[in-house]
Amino acid sequence: MPDSTNPSNPGKKVSCMEMLQHILDGDATAEQQQHFKDHLDECMPCFKTYNLEVALKTLIKTKCNGNGAPQELIERIKSQISQNMPR
Ligand SMILES: [Zn+2]
């Protein structure tokens, strides 16, 4: 049993941001997706960022019909996301 149950363990092999990126890019394996879902229960920064990113993607799809979102809008939402990330 790896100690992935400890969210503050500095020795984990994949960082939260890396894991998030794989999930959001859609190139995570089914195993990684499952691991990430478990991880969301114990990692508030990931939970928040994931939900914001998903909301952002949905918003872009809805508003722009897949024709691309205005860069300004993306930047604005992204800065809101980074404000929610603890340093
Ligand atoms: Zn995390």
PDB file of the backbone (N, CA, C, O) and the ligand in Angstrom, with CONECT records:
HET     ZN  A 101       1
ATOM      1  N   MET A   1       0.845  -1.204   0.000  1.00  0.00           N
ATOM      2  CA  MET A   1       0.000   0.000   0.000  1.00  0.00           C
ATOM      3  C   MET A   1       0.883   1.257   0.000  1.00  0.00           C
ATOM      4  O   MET A   1       1.536   1.536   1.005  1.00  0.00           O
ATOM      5  N   PRO A   2       0.917   1.993  -1.059  1.00  0.00           N
ATOM      6  CA  PRO A   2       1.699   3.245  -1.061  1.00  0.00           C
ATOM      7  C   PRO A   2       1.031   4.266  -0.158  1.00  0.00           C
ATOM      8  O   PRO A   2      -0.177   4.205   0.069  1.00  0.00           O
ATOM      9  N   ASP A   3       1.811   5.201   0.354  1.00  0.00           N
ATOM     10  CA  ASP A   3       1.237   6.137   1.311  1.00  0.00           C
ATOM     11  C   ASP A   3       0.588   7.336   0.622  1.00  0.00           C
ATOM     12  O   ASP A   3       0.783   8.480   1.034  1.00  0.00           O
ATOM     13  N   SER A   4      -0.167   7.070  -0.406  1.00  0.00           N
ATOM     14  CA  SER A   4      -0.848   8.145  -1.114  1.00  0.00           C
ATOM     15  C   SER A   4      -2.022   8.682  -0.307  1.00  0.00           C
ATOM     16  O   SER A   4      -2.648   9.668  -0.696  1.00  0.00           O
ATOM     17  N   THR A   5      -2.322   8.030   0.825  1.00  0.00           N
ATOM     18  CA  THR A   5      -3.412   8.503   1.670  1.00  0.00           C
ATOM     19  C   THR A   5      -3.006   9.745   2.431  1.00  0.00           C
ATOM     20  O   THR A   5      -3.856  10.445   2.981  1.00  0.00           O
ATOM     21  N   ASN A   6      -1.701  10.028   2.467  1.00  0.00           N
ATOM     22  CA  ASN A   6      -1.218  11.235   3.133  1.00  0.00           C
ATOM     23  C   ASN A   6      -1.035  12.351   2.114  1.00  0.00           C
ATOM     24  O   ASN A   6      -0.080  12.330   1.337  1.00  0.00           O
ATOM     25  N   PRO A   7      -1.943  13.330   2.109  1.00  0.00           N
ATOM     26  CA  PRO A   7      -1.906  14.369   1.067  1.00  0.00           C
ATOM     27  C   PRO A   7      -0.698  15.277   1.192  1.00  0.00           C
ATOM     28  O   PRO A   7      -0.329  15.936   0.220  1.00  0.00           O
ATOM     29  N   SER A   8      -0.077  15.333   2.347  1.00  0.00           N
ATOM     30  CA  SER A   8       1.048  16.238   2.509  1.00  0.00           C
ATOM     31  C   SER A   8       2.378  15.520   2.374  1.00  0.00           C
ATOM     32  O   SER A   8       3.431  16.088   2.663  1.00  0.00           O
ATOM     33  N   ASN A   9       2.327  14.270   1.934  1.00  0.00           N
ATOM     34  CA  ASN A   9       3.561  13.516   1.742  1.00  0.00           C
ATOM     35  C   ASN A   9       4.383  14.119   0.608  1.00  0.00           C
ATOM     36  O   ASN A   9       3.939  14.106  -0.541  1.00  0.00           O
ATOM     37  N   PRO A  10       5.565  14.644   0.901  1.00  0.00           N
ATOM     38  CA  PRO A  10       6.363  15.310  -0.139  1.00  0.00           C
ATOM     39  C   PRO A  10       7.015  14.323  -1.097  1.00  0.00           C
ATOM     40  O   PRO A  10       7.540  14.732  -2.132  1.00  0.00           O
ATOM     41  N   GLY A  11       6.994  13.051  -0.779  1.00  0.00           N
ATOM     42  CA  GLY A  11       7.705  12.096  -1.627  1.00  0.00           C
ATOM     43  C   GLY A  11       6.855  11.459  -2.699  1.00  0.00           C
ATOM     44  O   GLY A  11       7.271  10.469  -3.301  1.00  0.00           O
ATOM     45  N   LYS A  12       5.675  11.997  -2.959  1.00  0.00           N
ATOM     46  CA  LYS A  12       4.857  11.346  -3.979  1.00  0.00           C
ATOM     47  C   LYS A  12       5.429  11.563  -5.366  1.00  0.00           C
ATOM     48  O   LYS A  12       6.017  12.602  -5.663  1.00  0.00           O
ATOM     49  N   LYS A  13       5.243  10.563  -6.204  1.00  0.00           N
ATOM     50  CA  LYS A  13       5.930  10.593  -7.489  1.00  0.00           C
ATOM     51  C   LYS A  13       5.274  11.546  -8.472  1.00  0.00           C
ATOM     52  O   LYS A  13       5.975  12.163  -9.273  1.00  0.00           O
ATOM     53  N   VAL A  14       3.972  11.687  -8.442  1.00  0.00           N
ATOM     54  CA  VAL A  14       3.315  12.593  -9.379  1.00  0.00           C
ATOM     55  C   VAL A  14       2.717  13.759  -8.611  1.00  0.00           C
ATOM     56  O   VAL A  14       1.991  13.565  -7.636  1.00  0.00           O
ATOM     57  N   SER A  15       3.025  14.969  -9.056  1.00  0.00           N
ATOM     58  CA  SER A  15       2.490  16.135  -8.375  1.00  0.00           C
ATOM     59  C   SER A  15       1.019  16.306  -8.715  1.00  0.00           C
ATOM     60  O   SER A  15       0.519  15.758  -9.698  1.00  0.00           O
ATOM     61  N   CYS A  16       0.335  17.085  -7.873  1.00  0.00           N
ATOM     62  CA  CYS A  16      -1.080  17.355  -8.098  1.00  0.00           C
ATOM     63  C   CYS A  16      -1.293  17.991  -9.473  1.00  0.00           C
ATOM     64  O   CYS A  16      -2.198  17.604 -10.212  1.00  0.00           O
ATOM     65  N   MET A  17      -0.450  18.970  -9.805  1.00  0.00           N
ATOM     66  CA  MET A  17      -0.638  19.680 -11.063  1.00  0.00           C
ATOM     67  C   MET A  17      -0.438  18.755 -12.259  1.00  0.00           C
ATOM     68  O   MET A  17      -1.164  18.841 -13.249  1.00  0.00           O
ATOM     69  N   GLU A  18       0.558  17.865 -12.158  1.00  0.00           N
ATOM     70  CA  GLU A  18       0.787  16.908 -13.245  1.00  0.00           C
ATOM     71  C   GLU A  18      -0.419  16.001 -13.432  1.00  0.00           C
ATOM     72  O   GLU A  18      -0.876  15.745 -14.546  1.00  0.00           O
ATOM     73  N   MET A  19      -0.918  15.524 -12.286  1.00  0.00           N
ATOM     74  CA  MET A  19      -2.051  14.621 -12.331  1.00  0.00           C
ATOM     75  C   MET A  19      -3.263  15.318 -12.938  1.00  0.00           C
ATOM     76  O   MET A  19      -3.952  14.766 -13.795  1.00  0.00           O
ATOM     77  N   LEU A  20      -3.507  16.546 -12.475  1.00  0.00           N
ATOM     78  CA  LEU A  20      -4.615  17.337 -13.004  1.00  0.00           C
ATOM     79  C   LEU A  20      -4.485  17.524 -14.514  1.00  0.00           C
ATOM     80  O   LEU A  20      -5.457  17.400 -15.258  1.00  0.00           O
ATOM     81  N   GLN A  21      -3.269  17.822 -14.944  1.00  0.00           N
ATOM     82  CA  GLN A  21      -3.042  18.092 -16.358  1.00  0.00           C
ATOM     83  C   GLN A  21      -3.374  16.872 -17.208  1.00  0.00           C
ATOM     84  O   GLN A  21      -3.995  16.986 -18.265  1.00  0.00           O
ATOM     85  N   HIS A  22      -2.950  15.700 -16.731  1.00  0.00           N
ATOM     86  CA  HIS A  22      -3.255  14.467 -17.470  1.00  0.00           C
ATOM     87  C   HIS A  22      -4.761  14.250 -17.574  1.00  0.00           C
ATOM     88  O   HIS A  22      -5.291  13.914 -18.633  1.00  0.00           O
ATOM     89  N   ILE A  23      -5.430  14.452 -16.445  1.00  0.00           N
ATOM     90  CA  ILE A  23      -6.878  14.237 -16.419  1.00  0.00           C
ATOM     91  C   ILE A  23      -7.573  15.213 -17.367  1.00  0.00           C
ATOM     92  O   ILE A  23      -8.442  14.826 -18.149  1.00  0.00           O
ATOM     93  N   LEU A  24      -7.178  16.478 -17.285  1.00  0.00           N
ATOM     94  CA  LEU A  24      -7.862  17.510 -18.066  1.00  0.00           C
ATOM     95  C   LEU A  24      -7.536  17.387 -19.551  1.00  0.00           C
ATOM     96  O   LEU A  24      -8.358  17.728 -20.402  1.00  0.00           O
ATOM     97  N   ASP A  25      -6.339  16.902 -19.859  1.00  0.00           N
ATOM     98  CA  ASP A  25      -5.985  16.696 -21.268  1.00  0.00           C
ATOM     99  C   ASP A  25      -6.641  15.444 -21.828  1.00  0.00           C
ATOM    100  O   ASP A  25      -6.653  15.221 -23.039  1.00  0.00           O
ATOM    101  N   GLY A  26      -7.191  14.624 -20.921  1.00  0.00           N
ATOM    102  CA  GLY A  26      -7.857  13.409 -21.366  1.00  0.00           C
ATOM    103  C   GLY A  26      -6.898  12.292 -21.710  1.00  0.00           C
ATOM    104  O   GLY A  26      -7.292  11.325 -22.363  1.00  0.00           O
ATOM    105  N   ASP A  27      -5.637  12.397 -21.285  1.00  0.00           N
ATOM    106  CA  ASP A  27      -4.702  11.319 -21.597  1.00  0.00           C
ATOM    107  C   ASP A  27      -4.324  10.489 -20.370  1.00  0.00           C
ATOM    108  O   ASP A  27      -3.284   9.830 -20.357  1.00  0.00           O
ATOM    109  N   ALA A  28      -5.169  10.525 -19.346  1.00  0.00           N
ATOM    110  CA  ALA A  28      -4.947   9.685 -18.176  1.00  0.00           C
ATOM    111  C   ALA A  28      -5.533   8.300 -18.428  1.00  0.00           C
ATOM    112  O   ALA A  28      -6.552   8.159 -19.105  1.00  0.00           O
ATOM    113  N   THR A  29      -4.882   7.285 -17.877  1.00  0.00           N
ATOM    114  CA  THR A  29      -5.425   5.933 -17.993  1.00  0.00           C
ATOM    115  C   THR A  29      -6.618   5.791 -17.055  1.00  0.00           C
ATOM    116  O   THR A  29      -6.834   6.630 -16.181  1.00  0.00           O
ATOM    117  N   ALA A  30      -7.393   4.721 -17.245  1.00  0.00           N
ATOM    118  CA  ALA A  30      -8.545   4.482 -16.377  1.00  0.00           C
ATOM    119  C   ALA A  30      -8.097   4.371 -14.929  1.00  0.00           C
ATOM    120  O   ALA A  30      -8.780   4.830 -14.014  1.00  0.00           O
ATOM    121  N   GLU A  31      -6.932   3.752 -14.736  1.00  0.00           N
ATOM    122  CA  GLU A  31      -6.369   3.602 -13.395  1.00  0.00           C
ATOM    123  C   GLU A  31      -6.047   4.963 -12.791  1.00  0.00           C
ATOM    124  O   GLU A  31      -6.346   5.219 -11.624  1.00  0.00           O
ATOM    125  N   GLN A  32      -5.439   5.825 -13.586  1.00  0.00           N
ATOM    126  CA  GLN A  32      -5.098   7.170 -13.109  1.00  0.00           C
ATOM    127  C   GLN A  32      -6.352   7.964 -12.784  1.00  0.00           C
ATOM    128  O   GLN A  32      -6.389   8.706 -11.803  1.00  0.00           O
ATOM    129  N   GLN A  33      -7.382   7.805 -13.613  1.00  0.00           N
ATOM    130  CA  GLN A  33      -8.634   8.522 -13.363  1.00  0.00           C
ATOM    131  C   GLN A  33      -9.254   8.086 -12.041  1.00  0.00           C
ATOM    132  O   GLN A  33      -9.772   8.901 -11.277  1.00  0.00           O
ATOM    133  N   GLN A  34      -9.188   6.775 -11.792  1.00  0.00           N
ATOM    134  CA  GLN A  34      -9.738   6.263 -10.540  1.00  0.00           C
ATOM    135  C   GLN A  34      -8.946   6.799  -9.353  1.00  0.00           C
ATOM    136  O   GLN A  34      -9.508   7.219  -8.342  1.00  0.00           O
ATOM    137  N   HIS A  35      -7.633   6.771  -9.505  1.00  0.00           N
ATOM    138  CA  HIS A  35      -6.760   7.275  -8.443  1.00  0.00           C
ATOM    139  C   HIS A  35      -7.043   8.753  -8.186  1.00  0.00           C
ATOM    140  O   HIS A  35      -7.060   9.211  -7.043  1.00  0.00           O
ATOM    141  N   PHE A  36      -7.261   9.478  -9.265  1.00  0.00           N
ATOM    142  CA  PHE A  36      -7.502  10.913  -9.135  1.00  0.00           C
ATOM    143  C   PHE A  36      -8.825  11.182  -8.418  1.00  0.00           C
ATOM    144  O   PHE A  36      -8.920  12.096  -7.599  1.00  0.00           O
ATOM    145  N   LYS A  37      -9.839  10.384  -8.731  1.00  0.00           N
ATOM    146  CA  LYS A  37     -11.137  10.557  -8.065  1.00  0.00           C
ATOM    147  C   LYS A  37     -10.998  10.367  -6.561  1.00  0.00           C
ATOM    148  O   LYS A  37     -11.567  11.125  -5.775  1.00  0.00           O
ATOM    149  N   ASP A  38     -10.232   9.345  -6.165  1.00  0.00           N
ATOM    150  CA  ASP A  38      -9.987   9.129  -4.738  1.00  0.00           C
ATOM    151  C   ASP A  38      -9.227  10.308  -4.153  1.00  0.00           C
ATOM    152  O   ASP A  38      -9.498  10.758  -3.040  1.00  0.00           O
ATOM    153  N   HIS A  39      -8.279  10.790  -4.924  1.00  0.00           N
ATOM    154  CA  HIS A  39      -7.435  11.889  -4.476  1.00  0.00           C
ATOM    155  C   HIS A  39      -8.253  13.165  -4.229  1.00  0.00           C
ATOM    156  O   HIS A  39      -7.967  13.916  -3.297  1.00  0.00           O
ATOM    157  N   LEU A  40      -9.251  13.401  -5.052  1.00  0.00           N
ATOM    158  CA  LEU A  40     -10.080  14.603  -4.915  1.00  0.00           C
ATOM    159  C   LEU A  40     -10.765  14.680  -3.555  1.00  0.00           C
ATOM    160  O   LEU A  40     -11.022  15.764  -3.031  1.00  0.00           O
ATOM    161  N   ASP A  41     -11.057  13.497  -2.990  1.00  0.00           N
ATOM    162  CA  ASP A  41     -11.733  13.478  -1.688  1.00  0.00           C
ATOM    163  C   ASP A  41     -10.859  14.031  -0.582  1.00  0.00           C
ATOM    164  O   ASP A  41     -11.361  14.498   0.440  1.00  0.00           O
ATOM    165  N   GLU A  42      -9.551  13.980  -0.783  1.00  0.00           N
ATOM    166  CA  GLU A  42      -8.672  14.378   0.314  1.00  0.00           C
ATOM    167  C   GLU A  42      -7.801  15.584  -0.024  1.00  0.00           C
ATOM    168  O   GLU A  42      -7.017  16.032   0.813  1.00  0.00           O
ATOM    169  N   CYS A  43      -7.929  16.119  -1.248  1.00  0.00           N
ATOM    170  CA  CYS A  43      -7.065  17.221  -1.644  1.00  0.00           C
ATOM    171  C   CYS A  43      -7.927  18.383  -2.148  1.00  0.00           C
ATOM    172  O   CYS A  43      -8.378  18.386  -3.293  1.00  0.00           O
ATOM    173  N   MET A  44      -8.144  19.356  -1.280  1.00  0.00           N
ATOM    174  CA  MET A  44      -9.022  20.473  -1.610  1.00  0.00           C
ATOM    175  C   MET A  44      -8.519  21.314  -2.790  1.00  0.00           C
ATOM    176  O   MET A  44      -9.329  21.702  -3.633  1.00  0.00           O
ATOM    177  N   PRO A  45      -7.217  21.612  -2.885  1.00  0.00           N
ATOM    178  CA  PRO A  45      -6.739  22.380  -4.058  1.00  0.00           C
ATOM    179  C   PRO A  45      -7.054  21.688  -5.377  1.00  0.00           C
ATOM    180  O   PRO A  45      -7.468  22.340  -6.336  1.00  0.00           O
ATOM    181  N   CYS A  46      -6.862  20.380  -5.434  1.00  0.00           N
ATOM    182  CA  CYS A  46      -7.166  19.636  -6.651  1.00  0.00           C
ATOM    183  C   CYS A  46      -8.663  19.671  -6.935  1.00  0.00           C
ATOM    184  O   CYS A  46      -9.089  19.864  -8.074  1.00  0.00           O
ATOM    185  N   PHE A  47      -9.439  19.483  -5.895  1.00  0.00           N
ATOM    186  CA  PHE A  47     -10.886  19.472  -6.041  1.00  0.00           C
ATOM    187  C   PHE A  47     -11.373  20.786  -6.637  1.00  0.00           C
ATOM    188  O   PHE A  47     -12.172  20.804  -7.573  1.00  0.00           O
ATOM    189  N   LYS A  48     -10.871  21.890  -6.072  1.00  0.00           N
ATOM    190  CA  LYS A  48     -11.277  23.217  -6.547  1.00  0.00           C
ATOM    191  C   LYS A  48     -10.818  23.458  -7.981  1.00  0.00           C
ATOM    192  O   LYS A  48     -11.591  23.895  -8.833  1.00  0.00           O
ATOM    193  N   THR A  49      -9.559  23.166  -8.224  1.00  0.00           N
ATOM    194  CA  THR A  49      -9.013  23.424  -9.547  1.00  0.00           C
ATOM    195  C   THR A  49      -9.710  22.573 -10.591  1.00  0.00           C
ATOM    196  O   THR A  49     -10.043  23.050 -11.675  1.00  0.00           O
ATOM    197  N   TYR A  50      -9.927  21.311 -10.256  1.00  0.00           N
ATOM    198  CA  TYR A  50     -10.577  20.416 -11.197  1.00  0.00           C
ATOM    199  C   TYR A  50     -11.968  20.932 -11.558  1.00  0.00           C
ATOM    200  O   TYR A  50     -12.337  20.987 -12.731  1.00  0.00           O
ATOM    201  N   ASN A  51     -12.726  21.306 -10.544  1.00  0.00           N
ATOM    202  CA  ASN A  51     -14.087  21.786 -10.802  1.00  0.00           C
ATOM    203  C   ASN A  51     -14.092  23.084 -11.589  1.00  0.00           C
ATOM    204  O   ASN A  51     -14.952  23.293 -12.444  1.00  0.00           O
ATOM    205  N   LEU A  52     -13.135  23.955 -11.304  1.00  0.00           N
ATOM    206  CA  LEU A  52     -13.053  25.211 -12.054  1.00  0.00           C
ATOM    207  C   LEU A  52     -12.663  24.953 -13.509  1.00  0.00           C
ATOM    208  O   LEU A  52     -13.218  25.564 -14.423  1.00  0.00           O
ATOM    209  N   GLU A  53     -11.725  24.065 -13.715  1.00  0.00           N
ATOM    210  CA  GLU A  53     -11.299  23.750 -15.076  1.00  0.00           C
ATOM    211  C   GLU A  53     -12.428  23.128 -15.884  1.00  0.00           C
ATOM    212  O   GLU A  53     -12.636  23.458 -17.051  1.00  0.00           O
ATOM    213  N   VAL A  54     -13.157  22.214 -15.232  1.00  0.00           N
ATOM    214  CA  VAL A  54     -14.281  21.578 -15.908  1.00  0.00           C
ATOM    215  C   VAL A  54     -15.357  22.609 -16.236  1.00  0.00           C
ATOM    216  O   VAL A  54     -15.938  22.598 -17.321  1.00  0.00           O
ATOM    217  N   ALA A  55     -15.612  23.500 -15.278  1.00  0.00           N
ATOM    218  CA  ALA A  55     -16.596  24.566 -15.502  1.00  0.00           C
ATOM    219  C   ALA A  55     -16.150  25.462 -16.648  1.00  0.00           C
ATOM    220  O   ALA A  55     -16.957  25.874 -17.482  1.00  0.00           O
ATOM    221  N   LEU A  56     -14.853  25.758 -16.678  1.00  0.00           N
ATOM    222  CA  LEU A  56     -14.287  26.599 -17.729  1.00  0.00           C
ATOM    223  C   LEU A  56     -14.460  25.953 -19.100  1.00  0.00           C
ATOM    224  O   LEU A  56     -14.873  26.600 -20.062  1.00  0.00           O
ATOM    225  N   LYS A  57     -14.134  24.663 -19.167  1.00  0.00           N
ATOM    226  CA  LYS A  57     -14.257  23.964 -20.444  1.00  0.00           C
ATOM    227  C   LYS A  57     -15.702  23.922 -20.917  1.00  0.00           C
ATOM    228  O   LYS A  57     -15.997  24.120 -22.096  1.00  0.00           O
ATOM    229  N   THR A  58     -16.600  23.659 -19.963  1.00  0.00           N
ATOM    230  CA  THR A  58     -18.014  23.596 -20.309  1.00  0.00           C
ATOM    231  C   THR A  58     -18.502  24.952 -20.806  1.00  0.00           C
ATOM    232  O   THR A  58     -19.246  25.057 -21.781  1.00  0.00           O
ATOM    233  N   LEU A  59     -18.053  25.988 -20.094  1.00  0.00           N
ATOM    234  CA  LEU A  59     -18.439  27.359 -20.453  1.00  0.00           C
ATOM    235  C   LEU A  59     -17.969  27.690 -21.867  1.00  0.00           C
ATOM    236  O   LEU A  59     -18.725  28.242 -22.666  1.00  0.00           O
ATOM    237  N   ILE A  60     -16.724  27.353 -22.166  1.00  0.00           N
ATOM    238  CA  ILE A  60     -16.172  27.642 -23.484  1.00  0.00           C
ATOM    239  C   ILE A  60     -16.956  26.904 -24.562  1.00  0.00           C
ATOM    240  O   ILE A  60     -17.275  27.465 -25.610  1.00  0.00           O
ATOM    241  N   LYS A  61     -17.262  25.644 -24.289  1.00  0.00           N
ATOM    242  CA  LYS A  61     -18.009  24.846 -25.260  1.00  0.00           C
ATOM    243  C   LYS A  61     -19.376  25.446 -25.507  1.00  0.00           C
ATOM    244  O   LYS A  61     -19.815  25.576 -26.650  1.00  0.00           O
ATOM    245  N   THR A  62     -20.057  25.817 -24.404  1.00  0.00           N
ATOM    246  CA  THR A  62     -21.408  26.337 -24.516  1.00  0.00           C
ATOM    247  C   THR A  62     -21.429  27.690 -25.208  1.00  0.00           C
ATOM    248  O   THR A  62     -22.237  27.940 -26.103  1.00  0.00           O
ATOM    249  N   LYS A  63     -20.518  28.560 -24.772  1.00  0.00           N
ATOM    250  CA  LYS A  63     -20.535  29.931 -25.275  1.00  0.00           C
ATOM    251  C   LYS A  63     -20.038  30.036 -26.708  1.00  0.00           C
ATOM    252  O   LYS A  63     -20.526  30.857 -27.485  1.00  0.00           O
ATOM    253  N   CYS A  64     -19.087  29.222 -27.046  1.00  0.00           N
ATOM    254  CA  CYS A  64     -18.385  29.433 -28.304  1.00  0.00           C
ATOM    255  C   CYS A  64     -18.628  28.326 -29.322  1.00  0.00           C
ATOM    256  O   CYS A  64     -18.078  28.359 -30.423  1.00  0.00           O
ATOM    257  N   ASN A  65     -19.442  27.355 -28.960  1.00  0.00           N
ATOM    258  CA  ASN A  65     -19.767  26.298 -29.915  1.00  0.00           C
ATOM    259  C   ASN A  65     -18.539  25.622 -30.519  1.00  0.00           C
ATOM    260  O   ASN A  65     -18.549  25.204 -31.677  1.00  0.00           O
ATOM    261  N   GLY A  66     -17.492  25.525 -29.721  1.00  0.00           N
ATOM    262  CA  GLY A  66     -16.285  24.861 -30.182  1.00  0.00           C
ATOM    263  C   GLY A  66     -15.464  25.682 -31.150  1.00  0.00           C
ATOM    264  O   GLY A  66     -14.517  25.170 -31.747  1.00  0.00           O
ATOM    265  N   ASN A  67     -15.810  26.954 -31.319  1.00  0.00           N
ATOM    266  CA  ASN A  67     -15.049  27.797 -32.234  1.00  0.00           C
ATOM    267  C   ASN A  67     -13.906  28.540 -31.550  1.00  0.00           C
ATOM    268  O   ASN A  67     -13.265  29.406 -32.147  1.00  0.00           O
ATOM    269  N   GLY A  68     -13.662  28.190 -30.291  1.00  0.00           N
ATOM    270  CA  GLY A  68     -12.581  28.841 -29.555  1.00  0.00           C
ATOM    271  C   GLY A  68     -13.115  29.976 -28.729  1.00  0.00           C
ATOM    272  O   GLY A  68     -13.943  30.761 -29.191  1.00  0.00           O
ATOM    273  N   ALA A  69     -12.637  30.067 -27.492  1.00  0.00           N
ATOM    274  CA  ALA A  69     -13.091  31.116 -26.591  1.00  0.00           C
ATOM    275  C   ALA A  69     -12.205  32.335 -26.747  1.00  0.00           C
ATOM    276  O   ALA A  69     -11.042  32.219 -27.135  1.00  0.00           O
ATOM    277  N   PRO A  70     -12.747  33.499 -26.447  1.00  0.00           N
ATOM    278  CA  PRO A  70     -11.888  34.691 -26.437  1.00  0.00           C
ATOM    279  C   PRO A  70     -10.780  34.521 -25.403  1.00  0.00           C
ATOM    280  O   PRO A  70     -11.032  34.105 -24.272  1.00  0.00           O
ATOM    281  N   GLN A  71      -9.570  34.841 -25.795  1.00  0.00           N
ATOM    282  CA  GLN A  71      -8.410  34.658 -24.919  1.00  0.00           C
ATOM    283  C   GLN A  71      -8.590  35.410 -23.602  1.00  0.00           C
ATOM    284  O   GLN A  71      -8.177  34.954 -22.536  1.00  0.00           O
ATOM    285  N   GLU A  72      -9.216  36.566 -23.714  1.00  0.00           N
ATOM    286  CA  GLU A  72      -9.441  37.403 -22.533  1.00  0.00           C
ATOM    287  C   GLU A  72     -10.268  36.667 -21.477  1.00  0.00           C
ATOM    288  O   GLU A  72      -9.972  36.715 -20.283  1.00  0.00           O
ATOM    289  N   LEU A  73     -11.288  36.000 -21.942  1.00  0.00           N
ATOM    290  CA  LEU A  73     -12.156  35.253 -21.027  1.00  0.00           C
ATOM    291  C   LEU A  73     -11.386  34.124 -20.364  1.00  0.00           C
ATOM    292  O   LEU A  73     -11.498  33.909 -19.157  1.00  0.00           O
ATOM    293  N   ILE A  74     -10.609  33.407 -21.155  1.00  0.00           N
ATOM    294  CA  ILE A  74      -9.828  32.300 -20.610  1.00  0.00           C
ATOM    295  C   ILE A  74      -8.854  32.800 -19.558  1.00  0.00           C
ATOM    296  O   ILE A  74      -8.736  32.222 -18.478  1.00  0.00           O
ATOM    297  N   GLU A  75      -8.151  33.891 -19.887  1.00  0.00           N
ATOM    298  CA  GLU A  75      -7.173  34.434 -18.948  1.00  0.00           C
ATOM    299  C   GLU A  75      -7.834  34.876 -17.652  1.00  0.00           C
ATOM    300  O   GLU A  75      -7.281  34.689 -16.568  1.00  0.00           O
ATOM    301  N   ARG A  76      -9.012  35.460 -17.769  1.00  0.00           N
ATOM    302  CA  ARG A  76      -9.694  35.951 -16.580  1.00  0.00           C
ATOM    303  C   ARG A  76     -10.064  34.794 -15.656  1.00  0.00           C
ATOM    304  O   ARG A  76      -9.867  34.866 -14.443  1.00  0.00           O
ATOM    305  N   ILE A  77     -10.602  33.734 -16.243  1.00  0.00           N
ATOM    306  CA  ILE A  77     -10.994  32.588 -15.419  1.00  0.00           C
ATOM    307  C   ILE A  77      -9.761  31.894 -14.861  1.00  0.00           C
ATOM    308  O   ILE A  77      -9.758  31.447 -13.714  1.00  0.00           O
ATOM    309  N   LYS A  78      -8.715  31.806 -15.673  1.00  0.00           N
ATOM    310  CA  LYS A  78      -7.485  31.162 -15.189  1.00  0.00           C
ATOM    311  C   LYS A  78      -6.891  31.909 -14.005  1.00  0.00           C
ATOM    312  O   LYS A  78      -6.360  31.290 -13.083  1.00  0.00           O
ATOM    313  N   SER A  79      -6.977  33.230 -14.025  1.00  0.00           N
ATOM    314  CA  SER A  79      -6.406  33.979 -12.894  1.00  0.00           C
ATOM    315  C   SER A  79      -7.252  33.770 -11.655  1.00  0.00           C
ATOM    316  O   SER A  79      -6.735  33.791 -10.538  1.00  0.00           O
ATOM    317  N   GLN A  80      -8.538  33.571 -11.838  1.00  0.00           N
ATOM    318  CA  GLN A  80      -9.388  33.239 -10.689  1.00  0.00           C
ATOM    319  C   GLN A  80      -8.993  31.890 -10.120  1.00  0.00           C
ATOM    320  O   GLN A  80      -8.960  31.698  -8.905  1.00  0.00           O
ATOM    321  N   ILE A  81      -8.696  30.963 -11.010  1.00  0.00           N
ATOM    322  CA  ILE A  81      -8.277  29.634 -10.559  1.00  0.00           C
ATOM    323  C   ILE A  81      -6.985  29.736  -9.763  1.00  0.00           C
ATOM    324  O   ILE A  81      -6.865  29.131  -8.697  1.00  0.00           O
ATOM    325  N   SER A  82      -6.019  30.492 -10.267  1.00  0.00           N
ATOM    326  CA  SER A  82      -4.734  30.535  -9.567  1.00  0.00           C
ATOM    327  C   SER A  82      -4.849  31.262  -8.236  1.00  0.00           C
ATOM    328  O   SER A  82      -4.064  31.006  -7.323  1.00  0.00           O
ATOM    329  N   GLN A  83      -5.809  32.160  -8.113  1.00  0.00           N
ATOM    330  CA  GLN A  83      -6.023  32.800  -6.820  1.00  0.00           C
ATOM    331  C   GLN A  83      -6.531  31.821  -5.791  1.00  0.00           C
ATOM    332  O   GLN A  83      -6.324  32.000  -4.591  1.00  0.00           O
ATOM    333  N   ASN A  84      -7.206  30.771  -6.268  1.00  0.00           N
ATOM    334  CA  ASN A  84      -7.734  29.782  -5.363  1.00  0.00           C
ATOM    335  C   ASN A  84      -6.707  28.731  -4.964  1.00  0.00           C
ATOM    336  O   ASN A  84      -6.949  27.934  -4.057  1.00  0.00           O
ATOM    337  N   MET A  85      -5.559  28.729  -5.641  1.00  0.00           N
ATOM    338  CA  MET A  85      -4.524  27.756  -5.328  1.00  0.00           C
ATOM    339  C   MET A  85      -3.650  28.278  -4.191  1.00  0.00           C
ATOM    340  O   MET A  85      -3.091  29.370  -4.283  1.00  0.00           O
ATOM    341  N   PRO A  86      -3.537  27.500  -3.129  1.00  0.00           N
ATOM    342  CA  PRO A  86      -2.641  27.927  -2.053  1.00  0.00           C
ATOM    343  C   PRO A  86      -1.188  27.828  -2.487  1.00  0.00           C
ATOM    344  O   PRO A  86      -0.834  26.955  -3.281  1.00  0.00           O
ATOM    345  N   ARG A  87      -0.367  28.691  -1.987  1.00  0.00           N
ATOM    346  CA  ARG A  87       1.056  28.682  -2.378  1.00  0.00           C
ATOM    347  C   ARG A  87       1.784  27.656  -1.538  1.00  0.00           C
ATOM    348  O   ARG A  87       2.992  27.474  -1.694  1.00  0.00           O
TER     349      ARG A  87
HETATM  350 ZN    ZN A 101      -3.988  17.145  -5.116  1.00  0.00          ZN2+
END
